[in-house]
Amino acid sequence: MIRVTRLNGTDLYVNEELVELIENTPDTVLTFVSGKKLLVTEGIADIVTKIKEFRKEVSGRL
């Protein structure tokens, strides 16, 4: 899971495997496979980096 920040400043963790789409509108919107959307403060590049780092960390443990 990766940590993201809602627009109101609260942190939450999301399952990165369920993220289907990341877009700027101009806020960053995460769209999940369920269709639910979440606005976050991080940019697309930051989220992609977090996903890559998380997957690298997980694959290193196996």
Protein Blocks (a to p, Z undefined) as FASTA:
>chain_A
ZZdddfkopacdddfklpmbdcdfkbccdddfkopacddfbdfklmmmmmmmmmmmmmmm
ZZ
